[in-house]
Amino acid sequence: MGKKSERAAKERAAAIALEEEAKSAARHSDEEYQCTGLLEQDFPELCARAGLTYIPRVTVRPRAVSLPEEPEAAEGQASATHIQSKYAYFRPRIQTELELDDPKSVREVFMRGWKIEDKMLGIFSKCLPALGNLQALHLWKVGLTDLLLSSLVSIFPSCPNLKTLSLEGNPLPEGSFYKLIPEDSTLAHVSLRNNSIDDAAAWQLGQALSTLTTANRSLVSLTLSFNHIGDVGADHIAQGLRLNRSLLSLSLAHNRIRDEGAARLAEVLGPFALTHTEVVERRRLLLEKESQERSRVRHEVKADRPSSLVSNTTIDKLQPTKQGKNMAKKKEPQKKEERGQVGSPSLGGVPSGPAFTTAKKEDVKQAKKTLTTPEQKIVRGKGAKSGNKEKRNQPLEPEVPELTEIMNPLLEQAEHREGKVFLPGNHVLINLNLTRNQITEQGLRAFLAAVESQQQQWSKPGAGAKGQTGLLRLSLGKNHFPAESETFARIQELMLPRDPLAKQGPKDEEQSVPT
C-alpha cells in the first residue's frame, strides 16, 4: 500500500508539473505567435491561446442581407427559421470586406452587438496591424468604456492605412471621444452617431479640432448626429472650426441646437474678429515668419557666393565693364557720322518734313536702347551671374504650395476695421448638416448672412486659389421654421448652383442609422 501511494503521489506531482509547463507555454505563446495576415486564421488562434471559451466567427460580409425563403415549408417551420436567422445575425462575429478575392486583402472590419473586453482588445492589437490593407473599422454597440477606448486608440498607429473609424451606439461615461482625433491622428473620417454626446463632450471635441496653438490636420469628415448637443456644445464646435483648416464635412443632424448655437456656427463661416489673445499670437507668428525669411535670404546669399569661386566672380564682374566701355567707344563715332549726315550742307542742307521727324525719333530711341543696356550692366555689375542666380532660384518655386497648405490660419490675409482684426472665416468646410434641430427664422437669418458673405468672397478674382471654396452644401431642413420661409428659400436659391448633389434630389443621410 505504501508503494502504491508513493507512486500515485509521484504521478500527481508529474501531472501538476506538466500543467504548470503547459500554462507557462500558453503564457508565452502569444509572444511567439507571428500573425500571417489571414484574419480567419490569426484571430481564432490568438483567442485559443488567450484561453477564451467562446470564439466569434470571422466571415466575409454579404453584399445584401436577405433571409432564405421556403414557400413549401409549414408556417411554424418558416417562423422558426426566421427566428434562427435573426438570432444568428446578432451573434458575436467579425465580418470583413475584401479588396480582392485574396483573403489577405481585408479592407474593412465590422463588429456589432457584442461586448469587447480588455483581453479581446489585446488580441486585436496583434491581428489588426497584420492586415496591411485595413482602411476602415466599424464598431456598433460593442460596450467600450473610457479606459478601453484608450487601449483601442493605441492600436491605430500600428495600422498606417486605417483612415475610417465608425464608433456608434457606444456612450462613454466620461465622453472621452476626443482621444480619437488628437493633433497627431491619422484618421480622416470619424463617425460618432448615437453616443449620447453632450455639451461637455462637445467642448473636448472642439478643443481637439483646434486651439490657439494646436490643430488637427488629418480629419476630413466628422459625424456627430443623433446626440445631445445643444447651443453650448455648438458654440464649442464653432470655436474649434475657427482655426481648423482640414475638416471638409460636419454633420450635427438630430441634435438640440437652437438659434444661439446656429448663430455661433454661422459666424465662423464669414469674417470674424480675432480675440485679444489671438491678435497677440498673430503678431508673434508674423515676427517669427519675418525672422525666418531674413535668415533664409542670408543663407541664399551665402550659398550664391562661395569662397572658392571668388576669382571667377571677380572676372565675371570685370568682363561686362570692359565690354560696356568698348561698346561706348565704338558707338561714339557712329553718332558723329549720323549727325554729320543729317546736318551737313554738302548733302543738300537740313531736310525737313514729317518723314525726317519720324526718322529722327526712331534714331533717338535706338540710340537710347543701345546705350541703356550696357550702362545698366556697368552700374549693376552682374553680367553672367544674374543668369546663374535665376537658375538657382528656379527650384524654390514648387515649394510655395506646400507652404500655403500648412500655413497657420492666423497668418491669413486679415482686414483691419473698427479697431479690430478680421479673418475671412472658415472657407474650407464645404458640407454642413443641421437637419432636424430646433432652429427658427432667427437662426436662418444668421446662415443667410454667412452664405451671402461667402458669395462676395467667391466673386472676387482669385477666390479659392488656396483650396478654400466655401460651403457647397448646407442642410437645414426639418427645423422649427415655417415651410414657406422666405429666408430658407433665399438660402436654397444661393446654394443650389453650388450643391453637387442637387440633381440627385434630397437625401437624409440618417435614415439608415441603426437605433
RAVEN-V689572 format. One record per pair of residues at least 12 apart in sequence whose C-alpha atoms are under 8 Angstrom apart, sorted by the first residue. I is the first residue (numbers start at 0). J is the second residue. D is the distance in Angstrom with one decimal. If there is no record, write none. Layout:
i: {I,I}
j: {J,J}
d: {D,D}
This chain:
i: {25,25,26,28,29,29,29,34,34,34,35,36,36,36,36,36,37,37,37,38,38,38,38,39,39,41,42,42,42,42,43,43,45,46,46,49,55,55,55,56,56,56,57,57,57,57,58,58,58,58,59,59,59,59,60,60,60,66,66,89,89,90,90,91,91,91,91,92,92,93,93,93,94,94,94,95,95,95,96,103,104,104,104,104,105,105,105,106,106,106,106,107,107,107,107,107,108,108,108,108,109,109,109,110,110,110,110,111,111,111,111,112,112,112,113,113,113,114,114,114,114,115,115,115,116,116,117,120,120,120,124,127,128,128,128,130,131,131,132,133,133,133,134,134,134,134,135,135,135,135,135,136,136,136,136,137,137,137,138,138,138,138,139,139,139,139,139,140,140,140,141,141,142,143,143,144,144,145,145,145,145,145,149,152,152,156,159,161,161,162,162,162,162,163,163,163,163,164,164,164,164,165,165,165,166,166,166,166,167,167,167,167,167,168,168,168,169,169,170,170,170,170,171,173,174,174,174,175,175,176,176,177,177,177,177,180,180,180,180,181,181,182,182,182,182,182,183,183,184,184,184,185,185,186,186,187,187,187,187,188,188,188,188,189,189,189,189,190,190,190,191,191,191,191,192,192,192,192,192,193,193,193,193,194,194,195,195,195,196,196,196,196,197,197,197,197,197,198,198,198,198,198,198,198,199,200,201,201,201,201,201,202,202,202,204,204,204,205,205,205,205,205,205,206,206,206,207,208,208,208,209,209,209,209,209,209,210,210,211,211,211,214,214,215,215,216,216,216,217,217,218,218,219,219,219,219,220,220,220,220,221,221,221,221,222,222,222,223,223,223,223,224,224,224,224,224,224,225,225,225,225,226,226,227,227,228,228,228,229,229,229,229,229,230,230,230,230,230,230,230,231,232,233,233,233,233,233,234,234,234,236,237,237,237,238,240,240,241,241,241,242,242,242,242,243,243,244,244,244,244,245,245,246,246,247,247,247,247,248,248,248,248,249,249,249,249,250,250,250,250,251,251,251,251,252,252,252,252,252,252,253,253,253,253,254,254,255,255,256,256,256,257,257,257,257,257,258,258,258,258,258,259,261,261,261,261,262,262,262,265,265,265,266,266,267,267,268,268,268,268,268,268,268,269,269,269,269,269,269,269,269,270,270,270,270,270,271,271,271,271,272,272,272,272,273,273,273,273,277,278,280,281,281,284,284,285,303,312,315,315,315,315,316,316,316,317,318,319,319,319,319,319,319,320,320,320,322,323,323,323,323,326,327,403,404,409,411,425,426,426,426,426,426,427,427,427,427,427,428,428,429,429,429,429,429,430,430,430,430,431,431,431,431,432,432,432,433,433,433,433,434,434,434,434,434,435,435,435,435,436,436,436,437,437,438,438,438,439,439,439,440,440,440,440,443,443,444,446,447,447,447,450,450,450,451,453,453,471,471,471,471,472,472,472,472,473}
j: {48,49,48,48,45,48,49,125,126,129,129,103,126,129,130,131,102,103,130,57,103,126,130,57,58,126,57,122,123,126,55,56,122,119,122,118,91,92,93,91,92,93,92,93,94,95,92,93,94,95,94,95,96,97,94,95,96,81,84,111,112,112,113,110,111,112,113,110,111,108,109,110,108,109,110,107,108,109,108,130,130,131,132,133,130,132,133,132,133,134,135,133,134,135,136,137,133,135,136,137,136,137,138,137,138,139,141,138,139,140,141,139,140,141,140,141,142,140,141,142,143,141,142,143,143,147,147,147,150,151,154,158,154,157,158,158,158,160,160,158,160,161,160,161,162,163,161,162,163,164,165,161,163,164,165,164,165,166,164,165,166,167,165,166,167,168,169,167,168,169,168,169,169,169,171,171,172,171,172,173,174,175,178,178,179,185,185,185,186,185,186,187,188,186,187,188,189,186,188,189,190,189,190,191,189,190,191,192,190,191,192,193,194,192,193,194,193,194,193,194,195,196,194,200,196,199,200,200,203,200,204,200,203,204,207,207,208,215,218,207,215,207,213,214,215,216,215,216,215,217,218,217,218,217,218,217,218,219,220,218,219,220,221,218,220,221,222,221,222,223,221,222,223,224,222,223,224,225,226,224,225,226,514,225,226,225,226,227,223,226,227,228,226,227,228,229,232,227,228,229,231,232,233,235,232,232,228,232,233,235,236,232,235,236,235,236,239,235,236,237,238,239,240,235,238,239,239,239,240,243,238,239,240,241,242,243,239,242,242,277,280,242,243,243,245,243,244,245,245,246,245,246,245,246,247,248,246,247,248,249,246,248,249,250,249,250,251,249,250,251,252,250,251,252,253,254,509,251,252,253,254,253,254,254,255,254,255,256,254,255,256,257,260,255,256,257,258,259,260,261,260,260,256,260,261,263,264,260,263,264,264,263,264,267,267,267,425,267,424,425,407,408,409,425,408,425,408,425,427,428,427,428,427,428,427,428,429,430,428,429,430,431,428,430,431,432,430,431,432,433,431,432,433,434,432,433,434,435,436,509,433,434,435,436,435,436,436,437,436,437,438,436,437,438,439,442,437,438,439,441,442,442,438,442,445,446,442,445,446,445,446,449,445,449,424,425,424,425,426,449,450,453,469,423,424,425,426,449,450,452,453,421,422,423,424,452,421,422,423,424,419,420,421,422,419,420,421,422,409,420,409,409,410,409,410,410,388,384,381,382,383,384,380,381,382,380,382,373,376,377,380,381,382,376,377,380,373,373,374,376,377,373,370,465,465,422,423,469,453,467,468,469,470,466,467,468,469,470,469,470,468,469,470,471,472,470,471,472,473,470,472,473,474,473,474,475,473,474,475,476,474,475,476,477,478,475,476,477,478,477,478,479,478,479,478,479,480,478,479,480,479,480,484,486,486,487,486,490,486,489,490,470,490,493,493,469,470,494,497,498,499,494,497,498,499,494}
d: {6.1,7.7,8.0,6.6,6.8,6.5,7.5,7.2,6.2,6.3,6.9,5.7,7.3,4.9,5.2,7.5,6.3,5.4,7.6,7.3,7.6,6.8,7.7,5.6,7.6,6.3,8.0,7.3,8.0,6.5,8.0,8.0,6.2,7.9,6.9,7.7,5.5,4.5,6.7,7.5,4.8,6.1,6.0,4.7,5.9,7.5,7.5,6.3,5.0,6.3,5.4,4.8,6.0,7.6,5.0,5.3,5.8,7.2,7.0,7.7,6.4,7.6,7.7,7.8,7.3,6.8,5.5,6.7,7.8,7.0,5.9,5.3,5.8,5.0,6.6,5.6,4.6,6.2,6.6,7.0,7.5,7.7,5.8,7.8,6.6,6.0,5.8,5.5,4.5,5.4,6.6,5.9,6.0,4.7,5.8,7.6,7.8,6.5,5.1,6.2,6.3,4.8,6.2,6.3,5.1,6.4,7.4,5.8,4.5,5.8,6.1,6.3,5.1,5.7,6.8,5.1,7.2,7.5,4.5,4.8,7.2,5.6,6.2,6.5,7.5,7.4,6.5,7.9,7.2,6.8,5.6,7.2,7.7,5.4,5.0,7.8,7.4,7.3,6.5,7.3,6.1,5.7,5.3,4.1,5.5,6.3,5.7,6.2,4.5,5.8,8.0,7.6,6.3,5.0,6.3,6.0,4.6,6.3,7.9,5.9,4.9,6.4,7.7,6.0,4.9,5.6,6.9,6.4,4.8,5.2,8.0,6.7,6.1,6.6,7.4,5.9,7.5,6.0,7.1,6.6,7.4,6.2,7.2,7.3,6.4,8.0,7.8,7.7,6.8,6.6,4.4,5.1,6.3,6.0,6.1,4.7,6.0,7.3,6.3,5.0,6.5,5.8,4.7,6.5,7.8,6.2,5.4,7.4,7.1,5.3,5.0,5.6,6.1,6.7,4.8,5.2,7.1,5.2,7.6,4.3,5.6,7.4,7.3,7.8,6.7,7.8,5.2,6.9,7.7,7.3,7.2,7.7,5.8,4.9,6.0,6.3,7.6,7.0,7.3,5.8,6.4,7.0,6.7,5.8,4.5,7.0,7.1,7.9,7.3,6.6,7.9,5.7,7.5,6.3,6.0,5.5,4.2,5.0,6.6,6.1,5.9,4.9,6.2,7.7,6.4,5.2,6.5,5.9,4.6,6.7,7.8,5.8,5.3,7.4,6.5,5.4,5.1,5.5,6.6,7.1,5.0,5.6,7.9,7.7,6.2,7.7,4.8,5.7,8.0,5.2,5.5,6.4,7.0,4.8,4.9,7.4,7.0,7.4,5.4,6.4,6.0,4.0,7.7,7.9,7.0,7.9,7.0,5.1,7.5,6.3,6.5,6.2,4.9,6.8,8.0,7.0,7.8,5.3,4.5,7.3,6.4,4.3,7.5,7.8,7.9,5.8,7.3,5.0,6.8,6.2,7.9,4.8,6.9,7.6,5.8,5.5,6.7,7.0,7.6,7.0,7.8,7.3,6.1,7.0,7.3,7.6,7.2,5.4,6.4,8.0,6.2,5.7,5.9,4.4,5.2,6.5,5.8,5.8,4.5,5.9,7.6,6.3,5.1,6.5,5.9,4.7,6.8,7.7,5.7,5.2,7.3,6.0,4.8,4.6,5.5,6.5,7.8,7.8,6.6,4.8,5.9,6.9,5.5,5.5,6.1,5.5,5.6,6.6,6.8,4.6,4.5,7.0,7.1,7.3,5.1,6.0,7.7,5.9,4.0,7.5,6.6,7.7,6.8,5.1,7.3,7.2,6.9,5.7,5.6,6.9,7.8,6.2,5.1,6.5,7.9,7.0,7.0,6.0,7.2,6.4,7.9,5.7,7.5,7.7,7.7,7.8,7.4,7.2,5.9,7.9,7.0,8.0,7.0,6.0,6.1,4.3,5.3,6.4,6.0,6.1,4.6,6.1,7.8,6.2,5.1,6.4,8.0,5.9,4.6,6.6,7.7,5.8,5.2,7.5,5.8,4.5,4.6,5.8,6.6,8.0,7.4,6.3,4.9,5.6,7.1,5.4,5.4,6.2,5.5,5.7,6.7,6.9,4.8,4.7,7.4,7.5,7.4,5.2,6.3,6.2,4.4,7.2,7.0,5.5,7.5,7.7,5.8,5.5,7.2,6.0,5.1,5.8,7.4,6.7,5.7,6.1,5.2,5.0,6.5,5.9,8.0,7.7,8.0,6.2,4.6,6.9,8.0,5.2,7.8,6.0,6.5,6.0,5.4,4.3,4.6,7.8,5.3,5.7,6.9,6.1,6.4,5.6,4.3,6.5,7.3,5.8,6.0,7.2,7.6,7.4,7.8,5.5,6.5,8.0,7.3,7.0,7.2,7.6,7.5,6.4,6.5,7.0,5.4,6.1,6.5,7.8,7.7,7.7,6.6,6.6,7.1,7.8,5.8,7.4,5.3,7.2,7.9,5.0,6.8,7.6,6.6,7.8,7.4,7.2,7.7,7.7,8.0,7.4,7.8,4.9,5.7,4.0,6.9,7.2,4.7,6.3,5.7,7.7,6.2,6.1,7.4,5.6,4.0,5.0,6.3,6.0,6.1,4.9,6.0,7.6,6.5,5.1,6.4,6.1,4.7,6.7,7.8,5.7,5.2,7.6,5.8,4.9,5.1,5.9,6.6,7.6,6.7,4.9,5.1,7.4,5.3,7.5,5.3,5.3,5.4,5.3,7.0,6.8,4.9,4.7,7.9,5.6,7.6,7.3,6.4,6.5,6.5,7.9,7.1,7.6,5.8,7.8,7.4,7.6,8.0,6.5,8.0,6.8,5.2,5.1,7.1,6.7,7.3,5.2,7.6,7.3}
